[in-house]
Amino acid sequence: MTEFQRYLAEEVAEDHADGLVSRREALRRLGLLGLTGGAAATLLAGAVATEAKALTRGATRAASRAAEVAALPTREITFRGPRERRLLGAWASARSPRGGVLVIHENRGLTDSIRAVAGRLAGSGYSALAIDLLSAEGGTKSFADEFEAMAALGAVAPSRFVADLKAGVSELRRRVPGKKLAAVGFCFGGGMTWLLLASKEPRLSAAVPFYGPFPDGGSLVGSNAAVLGVYAELDTRVNASRSAARAALRKAGLTHSIATFPGVDHAFFNPTSGRHDPAAAAAAYRRMLSWFGTHLAT
């Protein structure tokens, strides 16, 4: 099992431990990832035991009063990828762009919630391209459900993801010429953001990985991006690689900040997630816009 397949399998086990999916459904999803029988049962049991020891989540959370910027519409686009492959994405154009942002989806593929992030960024002044990393398989919409899409992502070599993401940066630069560029990713996409930075992609001026696992042995030497790492206090699985990310940022001499939001868990930014926290999500969005304002729009 690859590093990314293991991460996706742990996501399934964590969802089961949090009561978001039944044991039967968790076993089905693990089966799609190639993990069955005793190995799957052991993973689920371990996740449940870990959850029993975790910090108790608050029974209620305050709703955000932050003013929401109206999202602009997105439209489906295709653009040139590596070796003349066609890549798919959702494009949202800011009226007077202050920069461009590559949006990298979660482990369910390019969903409506990720398209909405691109539209929201455009409404905030940053033209955005949400890339579909399942383009070679016909796109996220070609799968029967989001968990088949997850399994398909787990079967892809990381080198293809990097090549496609670099093509996304090229397309973004073509669409917002003369503007600084950034990348933001969530969950699996947060890990992809770190991976893109570790590939020594020089064209990014900023990056914001949301609760993304840092790649084993990853080095950020050669990157130029100012990095805001967003973490959730209760997300112990992803937080286990936070110190490695911080050490790599320091070694590379990159401008950076690590923001850990208290009392929330993995996927707190996603409004379709059972762990969504509106107040923390609004605060994280404001923090991201401030980061872009400093490192893209100046």
Backbone as CSV, one residue per row, in Angstrom:
resi,resn,N_x,N_y,N_z,CA_x,CA_y,CA_z,C_x,C_y,C_z
1,MET,0.852,-1.195,0.000,0.000,0.000,0.000,0.881,1.236,0.000
2,THR,0.595,2.179,-0.911,1.389,3.388,-1.006,1.073,4.350,0.142
3,GLU,1.900,5.385,0.249,1.684,6.404,1.290,0.302,7.036,1.155
4,PHE,-0.122,7.350,-0.091,-1.410,7.997,-0.283,-2.569,7.030,-0.070
5,GLN,-2.401,5.776,-0.468,-3.449,4.783,-0.199,-3.632,4.601,1.305
6,ARG,-2.524,4.570,2.041,-2.616,4.441,3.492,-3.352,5.624,4.103
7,TYR,-3.038,6.821,3.613,-3.717,8.018,4.108,-5.218,7.942,3.849
8,LEU,-5.611,7.525,2.651,-7.026,7.437,2.322,-7.723,6.387,3.176
9,ALA,-7.061,5.265,3.408,-7.643,4.221,4.252,-7.836,4.729,5.679
10,GLU,-6.881,5.492,6.185,-7.008,6.055,7.529,-8.154,7.056,7.604
11,GLU,-8.390,7.778,6.483,-9.535,8.687,6.425,-10.846,7.917,6.626
12,VAL,-10.976,6.787,5.953,-12.176,5.961,6.076,-12.344,5.483,7.514
13,ALA,-11.257,5.003,8.102,-11.323,4.494,9.473,-11.701,5.602,10.449
14,GLU,-11.189,6.799,10.217,-11.513,7.921,11.103,-12.981,8.314,10.969
15,ASP,-13.497,8.305,9.755,-14.918,8.596,9.555,-15.784,7.594,10.314
16,HIS,-15.390,6.310,10.285,-16.142,5.284,11.016,-16.056,5.530,12.524
17,ALA,-14.856,5.843,13.012,-14.678,6.066,14.454,-15.498,7.252,14.937
18,ASP,-15.674,8.251,14.072,-16.450,9.434,14.432,-17.949,9.241,14.232
19,GLY,-18.354,8.046,13.793,-19.768,7.769,13.616,-20.365,8.327,12.347
20,LEU,-19.522,8.719,11.387,-20.023,9.295,10.145,-20.429,8.235,9.138
21,VAL,-19.872,7.038,9.239,-20.249,5.933,8.363,-20.342,4.654,9.187
22,SER,-21.184,3.732,8.730,-21.337,2.458,9.428,-20.116,1.573,9.194
23,ARG,-20.005,0.530,10.001,-18.898,-0.418,9.825,-18.993,-1.082,8.446
24,ARG,-20.197,-1.437,8.054,-20.368,-2.091,6.756,-19.914,-1.182,5.613
25,GLU,-20.303,0.079,5.689,-19.907,1.012,4.641,-18.404,1.262,4.680
26,ALA,-17.823,1.349,5.874,-16.382,1.543,5.987,-15.629,0.374,5.365
27,LEU,-16.108,-0.837,5.610,-15.456,-2.009,5.029,-15.570,-1.995,3.504
28,ARG,-16.711,-1.503,2.995,-16.873,-1.416,1.546,-15.864,-0.437,0.955
29,ARG,-15.725,0.696,1.599,-14.800,1.707,1.099,-13.351,1.219,1.179
30,LEU,-13.017,0.542,2.273,-11.668,0.000,2.378,-11.419,-1.054,1.305
31,GLY,-12.469,-1.812,0.990,-12.343,-2.794,-0.083,-12.031,-2.139,-1.418
32,LEU,-12.633,-0.990,-1.679,-12.350,-0.262,-2.917,-10.896,0.182,-2.969
33,LEU,-10.326,0.394,-1.789,-8.919,0.794,-1.719,-7.974,-0.403,-1.709
34,GLY,-8.538,-1.611,-1.738,-7.721,-2.815,-1.777,-7.414,-3.409,-0.425
35,LEU,-8.072,-2.924,0.629,-7.828,-3.426,1.983,-9.062,-4.202,2.442
36,THR,-8.934,-5.478,2.665,-10.082,-6.312,3.014,-9.747,-7.222,4.200
37,GLY,-10.765,-7.968,4.656,-10.566,-8.986,5.679,-10.021,-8.463,6.977
38,GLY,-9.071,-9.226,7.533,-8.529,-8.915,8.844,-7.822,-7.575,8.901
39,ALA,-7.136,-7.201,7.823,-6.416,-5.928,7.820,-7.382,-4.753,7.946
40,ALA,-8.515,-4.836,7.245,-9.509,-3.775,7.315,-10.133,-3.713,8.701
41,ALA,-10.471,-4.873,9.259,-11.082,-4.923,10.587,-10.138,-4.373,11.649
42,THR,-8.859,-4.695,11.531,-7.869,-4.201,12.492,-7.742,-2.685,12.426
43,LEU,-7.734,-2.146,11.204,-7.636,-0.697,11.045,-8.826,0.000,11.675
44,LEU,-10.031,-0.531,11.469,-11.234,0.088,12.039,-11.222,0.010,13.562
45,ALA,-10.814,-1.138,14.092,-10.782,-1.299,15.550,-9.788,-0.337,16.180
46,GLY,-8.634,-0.157,15.531,-7.629,0.759,16.055,-8.112,2.195,16.055
47,ALA,-8.836,2.574,15.007,-9.352,3.942,14.928,-10.388,4.208,16.011
48,VAL,-11.246,3.223,16.263,-12.261,3.373,17.305,-11.599,3.507,18.673
49,ALA,-10.556,2.712,18.925,-9.855,2.794,20.213,-9.180,4.148,20.386
50,THR,-8.598,4.664,19.328,-7.951,5.971,19.394,-8.975,7.072,19.660
51,GLU,-10.119,6.967,18.985,-11.160,7.984,19.149,-11.676,8.008,20.584
52,ALA,-11.732,6.861,21.236,-12.230,6.801,22.607,-11.343,7.584,23.568
53,LYS,-10.062,7.731,23.173,-9.120,8.449,24.027,-8.984,9.924,23.644
54,ALA,-9.650,10.329,22.574,-9.468,11.680,22.040,-10.139,12.716,22.928
55,LEU,-9.809,13.955,22.672,-10.462,15.058,23.382,-11.956,15.064,23.089
56,THR,-12.764,15.381,24.087,-14.206,15.421,23.900,-14.582,16.644,23.082
57,ARG,-15.390,16.429,22.046,-15.818,17.532,21.212,-16.945,18.296,21.905
58,GLY,-16.971,19.589,21.682,-18.026,20.407,22.261,-19.381,20.018,21.714
59,ALA,-20.406,20.095,22.541,-21.746,19.723,22.086,-22.309,20.731,21.100
60,THR,-21.917,21.981,21.257,-22.388,23.019,20.333,-21.218,23.884,19.935
61,ARG,-21.365,24.534,18.784,-20.338,25.452,18.309,-21.016,26.727,17.861
62,ALA,-20.358,27.837,18.133,-20.948,29.119,17.768,-20.927,29.296,16.257
63,ALA,-22.016,29.801,15.733,-22.075,30.086,14.298,-21.303,31.359,14.015
64,SER,-20.703,31.419,12.827,-19.916,32.584,12.458,-20.822,33.762,12.129
65,ARG,-20.403,34.959,12.544,-21.112,36.177,12.177,-20.358,36.937,11.090
66,ALA,-19.281,36.317,10.620,-18.465,37.006,9.611,-19.252,37.212,8.332
67,ALA,-19.098,38.381,7.748,-19.776,38.681,6.489,-19.190,37.821,5.385
68,GLU,-20.058,37.207,4.589,-19.625,36.355,3.502,-19.573,37.150,2.212
69,VAL,-18.466,37.030,1.497,-18.368,37.624,0.172,-19.101,36.710,-0.797
70,ALA,-19.915,37.301,-1.651,-20.672,36.504,-2.606,-19.728,35.799,-3.566
71,ALA,-19.920,34.494,-3.728,-19.095,33.722,-4.656,-19.487,34.046,-6.087
72,LEU,-18.505,34.067,-6.960,-18.767,34.245,-8.378,-18.974,32.879,-9.018
73,PRO,-19.657,32.821,-10.145,-19.912,31.523,-10.784,-18.630,30.901,-11.339
74,THR,-18.615,29.577,-11.381,-17.522,28.852,-12.019,-18.027,28.253,-13.322
75,ARG,-17.112,27.971,-14.229,-17.474,27.266,-15.455,-16.471,26.154,-15.706
76,GLU,-16.965,25.082,-16.289,-16.108,23.936,-16.581,-15.185,24.271,-17.745
77,ILE,-13.909,23.936,-17.611,-12.948,24.187,-18.673,-12.104,22.932,-18.907
78,THR,-11.448,22.891,-20.040,-10.414,21.901,-20.309,-9.151,22.665,-20.687
79,PHE,-8.019,22.076,-20.402,-6.751,22.705,-20.754,-5.692,21.633,-20.952
80,ARG,-4.596,22.035,-21.533,-3.555,21.090,-21.914,-2.772,20.620,-20.705
81,GLY,-2.624,19.290,-20.620,-1.836,18.700,-19.559,-0.565,18.079,-20.106
82,PRO,0.127,17.294,-19.297,1.364,16.654,-19.743,1.117,15.706,-20.919
83,ARG,2.049,15.673,-21.852,1.984,14.769,-23.007,0.654,14.890,-23.750
84,GLU,0.199,16.139,-23.873,-1.012,16.465,-24.633,-2.289,15.880,-24.030
85,ARG,-2.227,15.390,-22.795,-3.449,14.930,-22.147,-4.368,16.110,-21.865
86,ARG,-5.662,15.863,-21.871,-6.644,16.894,-21.563,-6.925,16.886,-20.067
87,LEU,-6.817,18.033,-19.457,-7.136,18.178,-18.040,-8.438,18.951,-17.885
88,LEU,-9.168,18.621,-16.821,-10.455,19.230,-16.530,-10.339,20.125,-15.297
89,GLY,-11.198,21.119,-15.247,-11.197,21.979,-14.072,-12.405,22.885,-14.056
90,ALA,-12.532,23.617,-12.959,-13.574,24.632,-12.807,-12.877,25.976,-12.645
91,TRP,-13.272,26.944,-13.474,-12.604,28.251,-13.513,-13.546,29.332,-13.014
92,ALA,-13.014,30.185,-12.147,-13.763,31.353,-11.655,-12.880,32.572,-11.813
93,SER,-13.364,33.558,-12.550,-12.564,34.734,-12.874,-12.974,35.920,-12.011
94,ALA,-11.999,36.476,-11.286,-12.251,37.699,-10.512,-12.398,38.882,-11.460
95,ARG,-13.171,39.853,-11.058,-13.408,41.013,-11.936,-12.126,41.825,-12.145
96,SER,-11.375,42.042,-11.102,-10.076,42.714,-11.190,-9.095,41.904,-10.345
97,PRO,-8.554,40.833,-10.931,-7.792,39.876,-10.116,-6.550,40.466,-9.469
98,ARG,-6.404,40.150,-8.192,-5.209,40.546,-7.441,-4.149,39.454,-7.491
99,GLY,-4.503,38.291,-8.049,-3.613,37.152,-8.155,-4.411,35.950,-8.616
100,GLY,-3.737,34.818,-8.760,-4.408,33.593,-9.178,-4.144,32.470,-8.195
101,VAL,-5.147,31.601,-7.977,-5.030,30.518,-6.998,-5.419,29.190,-7.630
102,LEU,-4.544,28.199,-7.494,-4.853,26.820,-7.876,-5.501,26.140,-6.684
103,VAL,-6.723,25.632,-6.858,-7.472,24.991,-5.775,-7.398,23.481,-5.976
104,ILE,-6.945,22.757,-4.945,-6.724,21.310,-5.041,-7.715,20.595,-4.129
105,HIS,-8.472,19.705,-4.718,-9.618,19.101,-4.043,-9.242,18.070,-2.985
106,GLU,-10.251,17.673,-2.242,-10.131,16.631,-1.217,-10.107,15.255,-1.879
107,ASN,-10.190,14.224,-1.050,-10.051,12.864,-1.576,-11.312,12.333,-2.246
108,ARG,-12.329,13.168,-2.397,-13.538,12.786,-3.138,-13.499,13.303,-4.575
109,GLY,-12.444,13.989,-4.951,-12.350,14.546,-6.288,-12.900,15.967,-6.349
110,LEU,-13.133,16.430,-7.566,-13.613,17.798,-7.774,-15.124,17.837,-7.556
111,THR,-15.515,18.221,-6.356,-16.916,18.251,-5.946,-17.446,19.679,-5.996
112,ASP,-18.753,19.810,-5.798,-19.365,21.144,-5.805,-18.812,22.026,-4.690
113,SER,-18.471,21.434,-3.554,-17.950,22.254,-2.455,-16.590,22.849,-2.809
114,ILE,-15.791,22.122,-3.593,-14.497,22.655,-4.017,-14.691,23.702,-5.113
115,ARG,-15.643,23.462,-6.010,-15.964,24.496,-7.003,-16.381,25.794,-6.302
116,ALA,-17.122,25.640,-5.204,-17.579,26.814,-4.460,-16.412,27.583,-3.855
117,VAL,-15.354,26.870,-3.447,-14.171,27.554,-2.921,-13.554,28.421,-4.014
118,ALA,-13.466,27.884,-5.247,-12.919,28.662,-6.357,-13.769,29.910,-6.601
119,GLY,-15.090,29.745,-6.590,-15.970,30.885,-6.791,-15.864,31.907,-5.681
120,ARG,-15.697,31.429,-4.473,-15.571,32.334,-3.334,-14.273,33.126,-3.410
121,LEU,-13.182,32.457,-3.809,-11.912,33.162,-3.965,-12.017,34.242,-5.042
122,ALA,-12.720,33.907,-6.151,-12.902,34.903,-7.208,-13.690,36.101,-6.688
123,GLY,-14.706,35.843,-5.873,-15.463,36.930,-5.273,-14.622,37.782,-4.342
124,SER,-13.560,37.178,-3.796,-12.657,37.893,-2.894,-11.503,38.561,-3.636
125,GLY,-11.488,38.429,-4.973,-10.483,39.132,-5.756,-9.374,38.299,-6.344
126,TYR,-9.472,36.957,-6.226,-8.418,36.075,-6.730,-9.010,35.076,-7.720
127,SER,-8.662,35.224,-8.986,-9.126,34.259,-9.980,-8.621,32.869,-9.584
128,ALA,-9.477,31.857,-9.759,-9.144,30.538,-9.213,-9.456,29.430,-10.199
129,LEU,-8.578,28.440,-10.229,-8.744,27.243,-11.039,-8.764,26.039,-10.116
130,ALA,-9.911,25.344,-10.046,-10.018,24.103,-9.280,-9.768,22.958,-10.242
131,ILE,-8.657,22.267,-10.069,-8.244,21.211,-10.985,-8.870,19.877,-10.594
132,ASP,-9.168,19.046,-11.598,-9.689,17.697,-11.361,-8.550,16.711,-11.562
133,LEU,-8.041,16.131,-10.478,-6.919,15.204,-10.560,-7.332,13.820,-11.031
134,LEU,-8.597,13.647,-11.375,-9.066,12.414,-12.005,-9.376,12.647,-13.481
135,SER,-8.785,13.665,-14.068,-9.039,13.975,-15.476,-8.712,12.798,-16.383
136,ALA,-7.606,12.108,-16.119,-7.197,10.994,-16.976,-8.182,9.834,-16.933
137,GLU,-8.970,9.756,-15.866,-9.981,8.694,-15.744,-11.345,9.151,-16.256
138,GLY,-11.402,10.308,-16.861,-12.667,10.832,-17.360,-13.284,11.883,-16.468
139,GLY,-12.621,12.227,-15.371,-13.121,13.238,-14.456,-13.904,12.645,-13.302
140,THR,-14.005,13.418,-12.224,-14.707,12.947,-11.027,-16.142,12.541,-11.336
141,LYS,-16.801,13.268,-12.225,-18.207,12.982,-12.526,-18.409,11.637,-13.219
142,SER,-17.344,11.022,-13.697,-17.482,9.747,-14.389,-17.632,8.564,-13.431
143,PHE,-17.450,8.798,-12.127,-17.540,7.716,-11.144,-18.942,7.641,-10.542
144,ALA,-19.337,6.436,-10.173,-20.684,6.208,-9.653,-20.905,6.939,-8.340
145,ASP,-19.889,6.981,-7.498,-19.999,7.719,-6.235,-18.627,8.226,-5.842
146,GLU,-18.610,9.059,-4.813,-17.373,9.721,-4.424,-16.341,8.758,-3.848
147,PHE,-16.798,7.591,-3.387,-15.855,6.648,-2.794,-15.146,5.822,-3.859
148,GLU,-15.798,5.628,-5.000,-15.090,5.056,-6.137,-14.043,6.050,-6.639
149,ALA,-14.388,7.323,-6.592,-13.415,8.351,-6.971,-12.222,8.328,-6.015
150,MET,-12.484,8.159,-4.728,-11.414,8.081,-3.743,-10.478,6.911,-4.042
151,ALA,-11.058,5.752,-4.353,-10.245,4.579,-4.655,-9.388,4.819,-5.890
152,ALA,-9.953,5.486,-6.885,-9.207,5.786,-8.108,-8.032,6.715,-7.811
153,LEU,-8.232,7.690,-6.952,-7.134,8.576,-6.570,-6.020,7.793,-5.887
154,GLY,-6.399,6.820,-5.081,-5.404,6.021,-4.372,-4.549,5.175,-5.287
155,ALA,-5.017,4.941,-6.512,-4.276,4.099,-7.452,-3.330,4.887,-8.351
156,VAL,-3.343,6.203,-8.242,-2.540,7.050,-9.130,-1.149,7.269,-8.540
157,ALA,-0.137,7.229,-9.385,1.230,7.504,-8.944,1.370,8.986,-8.595
158,PRO,2.026,9.308,-7.472,2.198,10.718,-7.097,2.853,11.556,-8.199
159,SER,3.708,10.953,-9.002,4.370,11.707,-10.065,3.366,12.265,-11.071
160,ARG,2.263,11.535,-11.307,1.261,12.066,-12.224,0.533,13.247,-11.610
161,PHE,0.241,13.161,-10.321,-0.388,14.291,-9.649,0.478,15.546,-9.788
162,VAL,1.776,15.404,-9.541,2.677,16.553,-9.614,2.687,17.137,-11.020
163,ALA,2.769,16.265,-12.031,2.790,16.742,-13.420,1.503,17.493,-13.756
164,ASP,0.365,16.963,-13.317,-0.912,17.620,-13.598,-1.025,18.953,-12.850
165,LEU,-0.565,18.980,-11.605,-0.614,20.222,-10.839,0.273,21.294,-11.467
166,LYS,1.433,20.913,-11.958,2.305,21.875,-12.638,1.637,22.410,-13.898
167,ALA,0.899,21.536,-14.606,0.146,22.003,-15.769,-0.947,22.977,-15.339
168,GLY,-1.537,22.737,-14.180,-2.526,23.663,-13.642,-1.921,25.022,-13.343
169,VAL,-0.709,25.042,-12.806,-0.026,26.311,-12.552,0.228,27.036,-13.874
170,SER,0.618,26.283,-14.901,0.853,26.897,-16.217,-0.424,27.516,-16.769
171,GLU,-1.554,26.804,-16.628,-2.822,27.329,-17.123,-3.250,28.556,-16.334
172,LEU,-3.020,28.513,-15.045,-3.359,29.659,-14.204,-2.537,30.880,-14.614
173,ARG,-1.255,30.679,-14.859,-0.404,31.797,-15.272,-0.852,32.361,-16.622
174,ARG,-1.317,31.478,-17.510,-1.802,31.942,-18.811,-3.051,32.800,-18.659
175,ARG,-3.901,32.458,-17.688,-5.178,33.149,-17.529,-5.067,34.429,-16.701
176,VAL,-4.048,34.535,-15.872,-3.842,35.765,-15.089,-2.405,36.246,-15.297
177,PRO,-2.068,36.633,-16.517,-0.690,37.024,-16.818,-0.231,38.207,-15.971
178,GLY,1.004,38.094,-15.514,1.587,39.185,-14.742,1.200,39.205,-13.278
179,LYS,0.353,38.270,-12.849,-0.071,38.222,-11.448,0.667,37.114,-10.691
180,LYS,0.827,37.300,-9.398,1.433,36.259,-8.568,0.431,35.118,-8.352
181,LEU,0.979,33.924,-8.123,0.156,32.722,-8.045,0.311,32.023,-6.697
182,ALA,-0.747,31.305,-6.321,-0.748,30.537,-5.070,-1.449,29.209,-5.297
183,ALA,-1.305,28.316,-4.327,-2.042,27.055,-4.317,-2.665,26.876,-2.941
184,VAL,-3.890,26.333,-2.929,-4.538,25.967,-1.674,-5.156,24.586,-1.869
185,GLY,-5.015,23.734,-0.868,-5.574,22.391,-0.959,-6.124,21.947,0.375
186,PHE,-7.065,21.009,0.324,-7.776,20.571,1.530,-7.666,19.057,1.680
187,CYS,-7.293,18.601,2.892,-7.240,17.167,3.175,-6.215,16.518,2.231
188,PHE,-6.635,15.580,1.397,-5.774,15.016,0.356,-5.131,16.147,-0.457
189,GLY,-5.915,17.166,-0.779,-5.395,18.307,-1.524,-4.363,19.105,-0.749
190,GLY,-4.483,19.109,0.579,-3.440,19.731,1.389,-2.130,18.980,1.246
191,GLY,-2.232,17.637,1.240,-1.041,16.827,0.999,-0.466,17.073,-0.384
192,MET,-1.346,17.243,-1.373,-0.892,17.539,-2.730,-0.214,18.910,-2.805
193,THR,-0.692,19.860,-1.997,-0.054,21.170,-1.955,1.376,21.045,-1.440
194,TRP,1.552,20.280,-0.371,2.908,20.035,0.136,3.752,19.331,-0.921
195,LEU,3.163,18.354,-1.613,3.914,17.612,-2.627,4.342,18.520,-3.774
196,LEU,3.461,19.435,-4.176,3.801,20.386,-5.229,4.948,21.289,-4.783
197,LEU,4.915,21.743,-3.557,6.011,22.558,-3.034,7.313,21.757,-2.994
198,ALA,7.213,20.483,-2.618,8.405,19.636,-2.539,8.977,19.310,-3.913
199,SER,8.180,19.526,-4.963,8.661,19.275,-6.328,9.510,20.435,-6.848
200,LYS,9.730,21.428,-5.995,10.524,22.610,-6.351,9.843,23.461,-7.417
201,GLU,8.516,23.476,-7.409,7.771,24.354,-8.298,8.091,25.809,-7.944
202,PRO,8.735,26.567,-8.850,9.216,27.896,-8.492,8.221,29.026,-8.724
203,ARG,7.066,28.721,-9.345,6.184,29.811,-9.779,5.154,30.216,-8.741
204,LEU,5.098,29.516,-7.616,4.142,29.852,-6.571,4.751,30.862,-5.605
205,SER,4.014,31.924,-5.358,4.445,32.922,-4.377,3.870,32.637,-2.997
206,ALA,2.801,31.838,-2.944,2.169,31.514,-1.661,1.493,30.157,-1.762
207,ALA,1.283,29.539,-0.615,0.580,28.252,-0.557,-0.087,28.118,0.802
208,VAL,-1.284,27.491,0.791,-2.027,27.280,2.036,-2.549,25.847,2.063
209,PRO,-1.778,24.901,2.602,-2.278,23.530,2.769,-3.154,23.424,4.017
210,PHE,-4.405,23.022,3.817,-5.322,22.793,4.934,-5.231,21.334,5.369
211,TYR,-4.856,21.114,6.620,-4.764,19.789,7.250,-4.348,18.703,6.260
212,GLY,-3.192,18.948,5.630,-2.650,17.999,4.671,-1.427,17.288,5.228
213,PRO,-1.302,15.981,5.009,-0.133,15.251,5.510,1.129,15.654,4.759
214,PHE,2.201,15.886,5.486,3.471,16.223,4.853,4.116,14.953,4.326
215,PRO,4.657,14.984,3.087,5.205,13.753,2.510,6.419,13.250,3.277
216,ASP,6.524,11.942,3.421,7.649,11.337,4.122,8.959,11.777,3.478
217,GLY,9.852,12.331,4.286,11.151,12.745,3.779,11.122,13.935,2.851
218,GLY,10.014,14.663,2.808,9.871,15.784,1.883,10.820,16.931,2.204
219,SER,11.354,17.544,1.153,12.205,18.721,1.285,11.573,19.869,0.504
220,LEU,11.586,21.055,1.078,11.012,22.235,0.427,12.086,23.157,-0.129
221,VAL,13.334,22.716,-0.081,14.424,23.502,-0.645,14.193,23.647,-2.147
222,GLY,14.219,24.870,-2.638,13.958,25.132,-4.046,12.622,25.796,-4.295
223,SER,11.714,25.726,-3.308,10.439,26.420,-3.418,10.623,27.890,-3.045
224,ASN,9.761,28.745,-3.594,9.800,30.170,-3.282,8.573,30.651,-2.516
225,ALA,7.650,29.752,-2.210,6.346,30.147,-1.684,6.396,30.501,-0.198
226,ALA,5.599,31.496,0.166,5.309,31.776,1.566,4.148,30.870,1.974
227,VAL,4.343,30.078,3.011,3.408,28.994,3.323,2.677,29.248,4.635
228,LEU,1.347,29.182,4.555,0.488,29.182,5.736,-0.067,27.773,5.898
229,GLY,0.382,27.062,6.915,-0.110,25.715,7.180,-1.288,25.772,8.136
230,VAL,-2.437,25.221,7.725,-3.651,25.254,8.542,-3.907,23.856,9.109
231,TYR,-4.050,23.786,10.415,-4.272,22.507,11.098,-5.463,22.620,12.060
232,ALA,-5.980,21.458,12.452,-7.071,21.378,13.428,-6.546,20.709,14.695
233,GLU,-6.866,21.265,15.833,-6.313,20.775,17.098,-6.583,19.290,17.327
234,LEU,-7.779,18.817,16.960,-8.165,17.442,17.265,-7.752,16.450,16.185
235,ASP,-7.125,16.930,15.135,-6.753,16.081,14.003,-5.387,15.449,14.252
236,THR,-5.331,14.526,15.207,-4.044,13.981,15.633,-3.325,13.229,14.524
237,ARG,-4.075,12.627,13.612,-3.448,11.837,12.545,-2.609,12.724,11.637
238,VAL,-3.183,13.807,11.127,-2.432,14.716,10.259,-1.428,15.530,11.059
239,ASN,-1.791,15.879,12.283,-0.892,16.685,13.105,0.419,15.966,13.419
240,ALA,0.425,14.640,13.249,1.654,13.887,13.500,2.782,14.294,12.554
241,SER,2.447,14.855,11.390,3.487,15.291,10.447,3.715,16.803,10.487
242,ARG,3.063,17.495,11.406,3.182,18.952,11.482,4.611,19.385,11.820
243,SER,5.256,18.693,12.742,6.623,19.081,13.112,7.579,18.879,11.946
244,ALA,7.357,17.834,11.124,8.204,17.617,9.951,8.011,18.738,8.941
245,ALA,6.761,19.184,8.777,6.489,20.299,7.867,7.184,21.573,8.356
246,ARG,7.072,21.840,9.647,7.705,23.038,10.193,9.218,22.987,10.030
247,ALA,9.808,21.822,10.284,11.258,21.689,10.140,11.688,21.897,8.691
248,ALA,10.903,21.367,7.747,11.232,21.526,6.331,11.111,22.987,5.899
249,LEU,10.109,23.685,6.408,9.942,25.097,6.102,11.139,25.908,6.617
250,ARG,11.562,25.607,7.823,12.701,26.320,8.398,13.987,26.010,7.637
251,LYS,14.181,24.749,7.300,15.394,24.360,6.576,15.457,25.053,5.222
252,ALA,14.307,25.204,4.555,14.266,25.841,3.242,14.319,27.357,3.335
253,GLY,14.201,27.898,4.540,14.240,29.341,4.729,13.022,30.059,4.178
254,LEU,11.876,29.371,4.165,10.665,29.952,3.602,9.905,30.763,4.657
255,THR,9.339,31.883,4.228,8.408,32.608,5.078,7.228,31.690,5.363
256,HIS,6.858,31.556,6.624,5.776,30.622,6.924,5.104,30.950,8.248
257,SER,3.911,30.387,8.398,3.164,30.469,9.645,2.356,29.187,9.787
258,ILE,2.308,28.655,10.979,1.514,27.453,11.269,0.346,27.872,12.148
259,ALA,-0.880,27.664,11.653,-2.085,28.048,12.393,-2.859,26.790,12.765
260,THR,-2.981,26.518,14.061,-3.737,25.367,14.545,-5.006,25.885,15.216
261,PHE,-6.161,25.548,14.655,-7.428,26.071,15.157,-7.936,25.187,16.300
262,PRO,-8.229,25.790,17.452,-8.577,25.008,18.647,-9.978,24.410,18.578
263,GLY,-10.109,23.223,19.175,-11.419,22.617,19.375,-12.090,22.066,18.143
264,VAL,-11.371,21.985,17.010,-11.978,21.488,15.778,-11.175,20.310,15.251
265,ASP,-11.774,19.601,14.294,-11.168,18.374,13.788,-10.929,18.489,12.287
266,HIS,-10.367,17.442,11.746,-10.089,17.345,10.318,-11.341,17.677,9.503
267,ALA,-11.132,18.393,8.393,-12.209,18.771,7.461,-13.157,19.816,8.048
268,PHE,-12.709,20.591,9.024,-13.601,21.588,9.635,-14.008,22.680,8.644
269,PHE,-13.247,22.853,7.568,-13.559,23.904,6.602,-14.676,23.500,5.637
270,ASN,-14.871,22.208,5.453,-15.800,21.688,4.445,-17.240,21.712,4.954
271,PRO,-18.130,22.502,4.329,-19.506,22.589,4.829,-20.313,21.315,4.649
272,THR,-19.830,20.374,3.839,-20.543,19.107,3.661,-20.047,18.029,4.623
273,SER,-19.064,18.352,5.444,-18.480,17.384,6.365,-19.210,17.382,7.696
274,GLY,-19.285,16.221,8.314,-19.864,16.133,9.646,-19.029,16.827,10.703
275,ARG,-17.806,17.209,10.360,-16.923,17.896,11.303,-16.842,19.402,11.024
276,HIS,-17.679,19.892,10.135,-17.630,21.308,9.762,-17.858,22.206,10.968
277,ASP,-17.040,23.241,11.076,-17.198,24.245,12.126,-17.257,25.619,11.458
278,PRO,-18.455,26.225,11.380,-18.596,27.482,10.626,-17.708,28.609,11.130
279,ALA,-17.583,28.745,12.451,-16.790,29.846,12.991,-15.317,29.676,12.655
280,ALA,-14.798,28.464,12.856,-13.389,28.217,12.553,-13.130,28.318,11.055
281,ALA,-14.082,27.852,10.248,-13.930,27.929,8.796,-13.857,29.385,8.341
282,ALA,-14.722,30.229,8.903,-14.709,31.646,8.544,-13.396,32.304,8.969
283,ALA,-12.911,31.949,10.152,-11.648,32.514,10.631,-10.482,32.062,9.754
284,ALA,-10.501,30.790,9.349,-9.430,30.271,8.488,-9.452,30.946,7.121
285,TYR,-10.651,31.211,6.605,-10.754,31.883,5.308,-10.195,33.301,5.395
286,ARG,-10.534,33.998,6.466,-9.995,35.345,6.655,-8.470,35.309,6.772
287,ARG,-7.975,34.314,7.486,-6.512,34.185,7.649,-5.860,33.930,6.287
288,MET,-6.483,33.106,5.471,-5.956,32.827,4.141,-5.964,34.077,3.273
289,LEU,-7.050,34.835,3.283,-7.116,36.057,2.485,-6.059,37.062,2.931
290,SER,-5.823,37.158,4.222,-4.784,38.054,4.712,-3.407,37.614,4.206
291,TRP,-3.197,36.309,4.189,-1.917,35.766,3.689,-1.750,36.094,2.205
292,PHE,-2.810,35.900,1.432,-2.743,36.214,0.004,-2.557,37.718,-0.201
293,GLY,-3.211,38.519,0.650,-3.072,39.957,0.523,-1.635,40.408,0.721
294,THR,-0.920,39.703,1.593,0.474,40.039,1.869,1.418,39.524,0.788
295,HIS,1.161,38.293,0.312,2.148,37.623,-0.539,1.778,37.524,-2.015
296,LEU,0.542,37.862,-2.351,0.146,37.852,-3.767,-0.159,39.247,-4.290
297,ALA,-0.850,40.035,-3.517,-1.409,41.281,-4.029,-0.488,42.480,-3.851
298,THR,0.740,42.257,-3.377,1.661,43.384,-3.159,2.748,43.401,-4.210
